Amino acid sequence: MPKLAPLPLLHVCVALAAAGACSGTMHAPADTGAPASWAFPADQVVPTYGADGMVSTTDRVASEIGAEVLRRGGNAVDAAVATHFALAVVNPEAGNIGGGGFMIVRLADGTTAALDFREKAPLGATRDMYLDSSGAVSERALVGHLAAGVPGSVAGMWEAHRRFGSLPWADLVHPAINLADGIVVHARLASSLRSHVEELRRFPATSAIFLGDGQPPRVGDRFVQRDLATTLRRIARDGKDGFYHGETAALIEAEMRRGGGIMTRDDLAAYNAPWRDPIVFEYRDHTVISMPPPSSGGITLAQILNTLQGFDLRSLDYHSPDHVHLWTEATKRAFVDRNEYLADPDFVPQPTRELISDGYALRKRAEIDMDRATPSARVLPGLGPFARTARTARREGENTTHYSIVDRSGNAVAVTTTINSLYGNLVTVAGAGFLLNNEMDDFAALPGTANQFGLVQGEANAIEPGKRMLSAMTPTIVLDPAGRVKLVTGSPGGPTIITTVAQIVSNVVDFGMDVGGATAAPRLHHQHLPDTIVYERAGMRAGTVAALRARGHALRERSGYQGDTQSIVVLPDGRLAGAADPRRGGAAVGVRVARPVVQ
């Protein structure tokens, strides 16, 4: 098999004609309930179209690399591996080999699979390791060496490729090596680094890479990550062992010792990325495939949509008071169960069947009063007792990234990956060139108190050695009533990931929006505690806000926006329509493979 040649690092042209792109919609509603000042009108988010494949990521360079793999005969999993490592270079705030994530696969032959490459607690972890002398959760759960879980990304990509890949492993890592050897900085990367200068200065190795002369690189500068390129070369040559053993593992352990961390080479050598049974449920004659625990995404998504399934949303105006009220009541009930029961299934039995059953959804629907909001204090988990205290949520970080891929054969992949907070725990492994995660904060460091996302979680998600922390990542694939892939989607955003994905699915299935309209529509969030509907800046009409308050809802307008979805819809004629979220940029890149002319 020929090796993939280096890809152009400044390949930023849209190339719409070559990709078979055109404008157009299915039936995106003219009215999405947003004020005239809403920043993303549906008709301005024009999908990209492709006949033979589509890759949508938060960075155009990464999308182009994935699309090139498809053009050269690779399948969707091959493209995912190449895209994943490319994002580790061009999107260091989130797409990083020092983190972990989840993959949903749906092959054209009907095979479905869910890959868990979530980080694990080091074997030296203890239940109360982040509590200070007063018993409160300290900053050590967020910043510094102690906050890191054992990374899973490299093991995940290796396992996905082992099972489903077709092109040589090294060929798929090679484009990321080219990028690490030097890229020309684009606006997104420059803006991200510029906005986090003070955080990046906290650790010398991080500052040396991202603030070489004391300041971040500017647009147009050449940015070289030599240590990261060397690490990627080891991964290309030795696969999973190039990260979890040998030189890279030794560098990680040395970094831990230097900064007071507890991760060891034994932790790295013991890491595995298991395949799990995906969460599969029906929603209005469509089949939804999503991630099981230790992701809370699939079960919580199923609970939200199962509850809504008993109401005729099509008869409601989009984002009308009735629509928002129903959505909120369904969401707060799903999140109370999420926070109480869900955890690593290898440590805590999960009541999956009960939580996503039709009978359970019927009980939840019966609790909803259309005329009045149910206070969160009265919304209890449905399988047992509940007692908690709300805490003020800290600022949500855009700490994660998602990418969606469909190939010419109809194989589909949805991947969400993270290092948790923006730039993770801010620690770069000296000599290895990559940032580490701060996923340990996703445990309930002190059950009953809020983490950085305001999530108040229970005993099931307490810290234990070797345990995987609960996640909200929700990579999702939706099949149409005939069993064909219809939608591939996902998002970053902490707990808002789940509500963002739920809204994308409903926008497409309930309201008939095209992928551009579904992406552009204003978004909402509610997570049970705090008991507040949070909506995007200028994303809700004043009359709707007033009507919801009259029903007893508390509302808060964000200063910014929610999520960064990357979605692909398969159209009835077989073409692929992709949309990268305008909230943060990125690109959907379509593929058209030239076919010989038949004489």
C-alpha positions in Angstrom: 0.0 0.0 0.0 1.6 3.4 -1.0 2.3 5.8 1.8 0.2 9.0 2.0 2.3 11.9 0.8 2.5 15.0 3.0 -0.7 17.0 2.8 -0.6 20.7 2.0 -0.4 22.6 5.3 -2.1 25.7 3.9 -4.9 23.8 2.2 -7.6 26.2 3.3 -9.5 26.6 0.1 -13.1 25.5 0.3 -13.0 23.7 -3.1 -16.8 23.5 -3.2 -17.0 22.6 -6.9 -14.5 19.7 -6.5 -16.4 18.4 -3.5 -19.7 18.5 -5.3 -21.0 21.3 -3.0 -24.1 23.4 -3.7 -26.5 25.3 -1.6 -30.0 24.2 -0.7 -32.1 22.9 2.1 -34.8 20.2 2.8 -37.3 22.2 4.8 -35.4 24.4 7.3 -38.1 26.3 9.1 -38.1 30.0 8.5 -38.9 30.7 12.1 -36.7 29.1 14.8 -38.1 31.2 17.6 -35.0 33.5 17.8 -35.0 37.3 17.9 -34.0 39.2 14.7 -30.6 39.9 16.4 -29.7 36.1 16.6 -26.2 35.7 15.3 -26.7 32.6 13.1 -29.7 32.8 10.8 -30.5 29.4 9.3 -30.1 30.5 5.8 -26.6 31.7 6.4 -25.3 28.2 7.5 -25.1 26.6 4.0 -24.2 22.9 4.1 -21.3 21.5 2.2 -22.2 18.5 -0.1 -20.2 15.5 -1.1 -21.0 12.4 -3.2 -18.3 10.0 -1.9 -17.6 11.1 1.7 -17.7 13.8 4.3 -15.5 14.9 7.2 -16.6 17.6 9.6 -14.3 18.9 12.3 -13.6 22.1 14.2 -10.4 22.8 12.1 -10.2 22.9 8.3 -6.7 21.4 8.1 -7.9 18.4 10.1 -11.0 18.0 8.0 -8.9 18.2 4.8 -6.6 15.5 6.1 -9.5 13.2 6.9 -11.0 13.9 3.5 -7.7 13.1 1.7 -7.6 9.7 3.4 -11.1 9.0 2.0 -10.1 10.1 -1.5 -7.1 7.7 -1.3 -9.3 4.7 -0.6 -9.4 4.7 3.2 -12.6 4.0 5.1 -14.2 6.1 7.8 -12.2 4.6 10.6 -8.9 5.2 8.7 -10.0 8.9 8.2 -10.9 9.1 11.9 -7.4 8.0 13.0 -5.7 10.5 10.7 -8.1 13.3 11.7 -7.6 12.5 15.4 -3.9 12.8 15.4 -4.1 16.0 13.2 -6.3 17.6 15.8 -3.7 16.8 18.4 -1.4 19.2 16.6 -3.7 22.0 15.3 -6.2 22.1 18.1 -4.1 21.6 21.3 -6.8 23.2 23.5 -8.9 20.0 23.1 -7.8 17.5 20.5 -4.9 16.0 22.3 -3.2 12.6 22.7 -2.9 13.4 26.5 -6.7 12.9 26.8 -9.3 10.4 25.9 -12.8 10.0 24.5 -15.4 7.8 22.8 -16.2 6.5 19.3 -19.4 5.3 17.8 -19.1 3.2 14.6 -21.9 2.1 12.3 -20.8 0.1 9.3 -22.7 -0.2 6.0 -23.3 -3.9 6.8 -25.2 -2.9 9.9 -22.4 -3.6 12.4 -22.5 -1.1 15.4 -19.8 -0.6 17.9 -18.9 1.7 20.8 -15.3 2.2 21.7 -14.4 3.5 25.2 -11.0 5.2 25.4 -11.9 7.3 28.4 -9.1 8.1 30.9 -8.6 6.1 34.1 -7.7 7.1 37.6 -4.1 6.1 38.3 -3.7 3.1 40.6 -2.4 5.5 43.3 -5.6 7.5 43.4 -7.6 7.8 46.6 -11.2 8.9 47.3 -10.3 12.1 49.1 -7.1 13.1 47.2 -8.5 16.5 46.2 -9.8 17.6 49.6 -8.0 20.4 51.4 -7.6 20.7 55.2 -11.1 22.2 55.4 -12.7 19.3 53.5 -13.3 21.4 50.3 -12.3 20.4 46.8 -9.0 22.1 46.0 -7.6 23.4 42.7 -5.4 20.3 42.4 -8.3 18.6 40.7 -8.1 21.0 37.9 -4.6 22.4 37.5 -1.3 20.6 37.8 0.1 17.1 37.6 -2.3 15.5 40.2 -5.3 16.3 38.0 -4.3 13.9 35.2 -6.0 10.7 34.5 -4.3 8.0 32.4 -4.6 9.0 28.8 -6.7 6.9 26.4 -6.5 8.5 22.9 -3.6 6.6 21.4 -4.9 3.2 22.7 -8.4 4.1 21.3 -7.1 4.9 17.8 -4.9 1.8 17.8 -7.9 -0.4 18.8 -10.2 1.2 16.3 -7.7 0.7 13.5 -6.9 -2.9 14.6 -10.6 -3.8 14.3 -11.8 -1.7 11.4 -8.9 0.0 9.6 -7.7 -0.7 6.1 -4.7 1.5 5.4 -1.4 1.1 7.1 -1.2 2.7 10.6 1.9 4.7 10.0 0.4 6.3 6.9 -2.4 7.6 9.0 -0.2 9.2 11.7 2.2 10.6 9.1 0.1 13.7 8.2 0.1 14.8 11.9 3.9 14.5 12.0 4.1 16.8 9.0 1.9 19.3 10.9 4.0 19.1 14.1 7.1 19.7 12.0 5.6 23.1 11.2 2.3 24.7 10.4 1.4 28.3 9.5 -0.8 29.6 12.4 -4.4 30.3 11.4 -6.8 32.7 13.2 -8.5 30.1 15.4 -5.3 28.8 16.9 -3.8 32.2 17.3 -7.0 33.5 19.0 -7.1 30.5 21.4 -3.5 30.9 22.5 -3.8 34.6 22.9 -6.8 34.2 25.1 -5.0 31.9 27.5 -1.6 33.4 27.8 -1.7 33.6 31.6 -2.7 30.0 32.1 -0.1 28.8 29.6 2.6 30.6 31.6 2.0 28.5 34.7 4.2 25.6 33.7 7.7 26.0 32.0 7.4 23.3 29.4 3.9 24.5 28.3 5.2 28.1 28.1 8.2 27.1 26.1 6.1 25.4 23.4 3.2 27.8 23.1 4.8 31.1 24.2 8.3 30.6 22.9 9.4 34.3 23.1 7.0 35.1 25.9 4.1 35.7 23.5 1.8 33.3 21.5 2.4 32.9 17.8 0.5 35.2 15.5 -1.5 34.5 12.4 0.9 33.7 9.6 3.8 32.7 12.0 5.4 29.3 11.5 4.7 27.1 14.6 6.9 24.1 15.1 6.3 21.4 17.8 9.4 19.3 17.6 8.9 17.2 20.7 5.4 16.4 19.7 6.6 15.4 16.2 9.1 13.0 17.8 6.4 11.5 20.0 4.2 11.0 17.0 7.0 9.3 15.1 7.3 6.8 18.0 3.5 6.2 17.8 3.7 5.8 14.0 6.5 3.3 14.3 5.4 1.3 17.3 1.7 1.9 17.5 0.1 1.8 21.0 3.5 0.7 22.5 5.0 3.9 21.2 3.0 5.8 23.8 2.3 3.4 26.7 5.8 1.9 26.9 9.4 3.0 26.1 10.5 6.6 25.8 7.2 8.3 25.9 6.0 6.4 29.0 9.3 7.3 30.7 8.9 11.0 29.9 5.3 10.9 31.3 6.5 9.3 34.5 9.4 11.7 34.9 7.0 14.6 34.4 4.7 13.2 37.2 7.6 12.9 39.6 8.8 16.4 38.8 5.4 17.9 39.5 4.0 15.7 42.3 1.7 13.6 40.2 1.0 9.9 40.8 0.7 8.4 37.3 3.4 5.7 36.6 4.6 3.6 33.8 2.6 0.7 35.4 -0.6 2.8 34.9 0.3 3.4 31.3 1.1 -0.2 30.6 -2.1 -1.4 32.1 -4.4 0.9 30.1 -6.9 -0.7 27.8 -9.6 0.7 25.5 -12.6 -1.7 25.6 -15.5 -2.1 23.2 -18.9 -1.8 24.8 -22.5 -2.3 23.7 -23.8 1.0 22.4 -27.0 2.6 23.7 -29.7 1.9 21.1 -33.2 3.2 21.2 -36.1 4.3 18.9 -37.2 7.9 18.5 -40.2 8.5 16.2 -39.4 5.5 14.0 -35.7 6.4 13.9 -33.0 4.4 15.6 -30.5 6.3 17.7 -27.1 4.8 18.5 -25.0 6.5 21.2 -22.4 6.0 23.9 -23.0 3.9 27.1 -21.3 4.4 30.5 -18.8 5.6 31.5 -20.3 8.1 29.2 -23.6 9.4 30.5 -24.4 10.7 27.0 -26.4 7.9 25.5 -28.6 7.1 28.5 -29.3 10.7 29.3 -30.0 11.5 25.6 -32.4 8.5 25.5 -34.2 9.7 28.6 -34.7 13.2 27.2 -36.0 12.0 23.8 -38.0 9.1 25.2 -39.9 11.6 27.4 -40.4 14.0 24.6 -41.7 11.2 22.3 -45.0 11.3 24.1 -45.7 14.8 22.9 -46.4 16.1 19.4 -43.6 18.5 19.1 -44.4 19.0 15.4 -47.6 20.8 16.4 -45.6 23.4 18.4 -43.9 26.5 17.2 -40.1 26.0 17.5 -38.8 27.6 20.8 -42.3 28.6 21.7 -43.1 28.7 25.5 -44.8 25.2 25.2 -41.8 23.8 23.3 -39.2 25.1 25.7 -41.2 24.1 28.8 -41.6 20.5 27.6 -37.9 20.3 26.7 -36.8 21.7 30.0 -39.1 19.4 32.1 -37.8 16.3 30.2 -34.1 17.4 30.5 -34.2 18.1 34.3 -35.6 14.7 34.9 -33.0 13.0 32.8 -30.1 14.8 34.5 -31.2 14.0 38.0 -30.9 10.3 37.1 -27.7 10.9 35.3 -26.1 12.5 38.3 -27.3 9.9 40.7 -26.7 6.6 39.0 -24.3 6.7 36.1 -20.6 5.7 36.5 -18.0 3.3 35.2 -19.9 0.1 34.6 -16.8 -1.9 35.5 -17.1 -0.6 39.1 -20.9 0.2 39.5 -23.8 -1.8 38.1 -25.7 0.4 35.7 -29.6 0.4 35.6 -29.5 1.0 31.8 -32.5 -1.1 30.8 -34.7 0.5 33.4 -33.7 4.1 32.7 -34.2 3.9 28.9 -37.4 1.8 29.0 -40.7 3.0 27.6 -42.4 2.4 30.9 -39.9 4.6 32.7 -40.5 7.4 30.1 -44.2 7.1 30.6 -43.8 7.7 34.4 -41.6 10.8 33.7 -44.1 12.2 31.2 -46.9 11.8 33.8 -45.1 14.1 36.2 -45.0 17.0 33.8 -47.5 19.9 34.3 -47.9 21.9 31.1 -48.9 25.0 33.1 -46.2 25.0 35.7 -42.5 24.3 36.1 -41.6 21.5 38.5 -39.0 22.8 40.9 -35.8 20.8 40.6 -35.9 20.2 44.4 -39.1 18.1 43.7 -37.6 16.2 40.8 -36.2 13.0 42.3 -34.3 10.2 40.7 -36.8 7.5 39.7 -35.0 4.5 41.1 -34.2 5.6 44.6 -33.7 8.4 47.2 -31.9 11.7 46.5 -30.5 14.4 48.7 -28.2 17.1 47.5 -27.3 20.8 47.8 -27.0 22.9 44.7 -23.7 24.8 44.1 -22.9 27.7 41.8 -21.6 26.4 38.5 -18.2 27.6 37.3 -17.8 28.8 33.8 -18.2 26.2 31.1 -15.1 25.6 29.1 -14.9 24.6 25.4 -12.7 21.8 26.4 -13.6 19.0 24.0 -13.8 18.5 20.3 -16.0 16.3 18.1 -15.7 15.1 14.5 -18.0 13.2 12.2 -17.1 11.1 9.2 -19.0 9.1 6.5 -17.2 7.3 3.7 -18.4 6.4 0.2 -19.6 2.9 1.3 -21.8 4.4 4.0 -19.7 3.6 7.0 -20.1 6.2 9.7 -18.0 7.3 12.6 -18.7 9.8 15.4 -15.9 10.6 17.8 -15.8 13.0 20.8 -12.4 13.5 22.5 -11.2 15.7 25.3 -8.6 16.8 27.8 -11.4 18.3 29.9 -10.7 22.0 30.5 -9.2 24.2 27.9 -5.5 23.1 27.7 -6.3 20.4 30.2 -4.3 20.6 33.4 -1.9 23.1 31.7 1.0 20.7 32.1 3.0 19.7 29.0 5.1 16.5 29.3 8.6 17.9 28.9 10.4 16.2 26.0 7.2 14.7 24.7 5.4 17.9 23.7 1.8 17.2 24.6 -0.6 18.5 27.2 -2.1 16.3 29.9 -5.8 16.2 30.8 -7.5 17.2 34.1 -10.2 14.6 33.8 -9.9 13.6 37.5 -12.3 16.6 38.1 -15.0 14.6 36.3 -15.2 12.3 39.3 -17.3 13.3 42.3 -14.3 14.4 44.3 -16.7 15.2 47.1 -20.1 13.6 46.3 -22.9 16.1 46.6 -20.9 19.1 45.6 -20.4 20.7 42.2 -17.5 20.1 39.8 -16.3 22.8 37.4 -19.4 22.4 35.2 -21.8 22.7 38.2 -22.7 19.0 38.0 -23.6 17.7 41.4 -22.9 14.0 41.3 -23.2 11.1 43.7 -21.4 8.2 45.3 -21.5 6.1 42.1 -18.9 8.4 40.5 -16.6 8.7 43.5 -12.8 8.3 42.9 -11.4 4.7 42.9 -8.0 3.5 41.6 -8.3 2.3 37.9 -11.9 3.6 37.5 -13.0 5.7 34.6 -14.6 9.0 35.4 -18.2 9.7 34.2 -18.4 11.8 31.0 -21.1 13.8 29.2 -19.6 13.1 25.7 -22.3 12.0 23.3 -21.1 10.9 19.9 -24.3 9.8 18.1 -25.5 8.2 14.9 -29.2 8.2 13.9 -30.7 5.8 11.4 -33.8 6.5 9.3 -36.9 4.3 9.5 -35.3 2.1 6.8 -32.2 1.5 8.9 -29.9 3.7 6.8 -27.6 6.3 8.4 -29.3 9.6 8.5 -27.4 11.8 10.9 -23.9 11.7 12.5 -23.3 14.3 15.2 -21.7 15.4 18.5 -20.3 18.4 20.3 -18.0 19.7 23.0 -19.3 21.6 26.0 -19.2 19.7 29.3 -22.8 18.8 30.4 -24.2 20.9 27.5 -22.9 18.2 25.2 -26.0 16.1 26.0 -28.5 18.8 25.6 -26.9 20.1 22.4 -27.0 16.7 20.8 -30.6 16.2 21.9 -31.5 19.4 20.2 -29.7 18.6 16.9 -31.5 15.2 16.8 -34.9 16.8 17.5 -34.3 19.6 15.0 -33.7 17.1 12.2 -36.3 14.4 13.2 -39.1 16.5 14.7 -38.8 19.8 12.8 -37.4 18.6 9.5 -34.5 21.0 9.5 -31.6 20.5 7.1 -28.2 20.1 8.7 -27.4 23.9 8.3 -30.7 24.9 10.0 -30.3 22.3 12.7 -26.8 23.6 13.4 -27.8 27.3 13.3 -30.8 27.1 15.6 -30.5 28.7 19.1 -29.7 26.3 21.9 -30.8 25.8 25.5 -29.5 23.9 28.5 -30.8 22.6 31.8 -29.0 20.1 34.0 -31.4 19.8 37.0 -29.1 21.8 39.3 -28.9 24.7 39.3 -32.6 25.0 38.4 -32.1 27.4 35.5 -32.8 27.4 31.8 -29.6 28.8 30.2 -30.0 30.1 26.6 -27.6 31.6 24.1 -26.9 35.3 23.7 -29.9 36.8 21.9 -31.2 33.3 21.4 -34.7 33.7 22.9 -37.5 36.2 22.3 -38.4 38.5 25.2 -42.0 37.3 25.1 -41.0 33.7 25.4 -38.7 34.5 28.4 -41.6 36.3 30.1 -44.0 33.4 29.4 -41.6 30.9 30.8 -41.0 32.9 34.0 -44.7 33.1 34.5 -44.7 29.3 34.6 -42.1 29.3 37.3 -38.9 28.8 35.3 -35.7 30.7 36.1 -33.7 31.7 33.0 -30.3 33.1 32.3 -28.8 34.4 29.1 -25.3 33.3 28.3 -22.6 35.8 27.4 -21.7 33.6 24.5 -22.8 30.4 22.7 -23.3 26.7 23.4 -21.5 23.9 21.8 -19.5 23.3 18.5 -21.4 20.6 16.6 -20.0 18.8 13.6 -22.8 17.1 11.8 -23.4 15.1 8.6 -26.8 14.2 7.2 -27.3 11.6 4.5 -29.8 12.9 2.0 -32.5 10.8 0.3 -30.5 10.8 -3.0 -27.4 9.4 -1.2 -25.4 12.7 -1.1 -23.8 13.8 2.1 -24.5 17.2 3.6 -22.2 18.4 6.3 -22.2 21.5 8.5 -19.5 22.7 10.9 -20.8 24.9 13.7 -20.4 28.6 13.0 -20.1 29.3 16.7 -16.5 28.4 16.6 -15.6 27.8 13.0 -14.2 24.6 11.5 -15.1 23.0 8.2 -17.1 20.2 6.7 -15.2 18.9 3.7 -17.0 16.9 1.0 -15.3 14.2 -1.1 -16.0 13.4 -4.8 -13.9 10.7 -6.3 -13.4 11.0 -10.1 -14.8 8.0 -12.0 -13.7 6.7 -15.3 -15.8 7.7 -18.3 -17.5 4.7 -19.9 -17.1 4.8 -23.7 
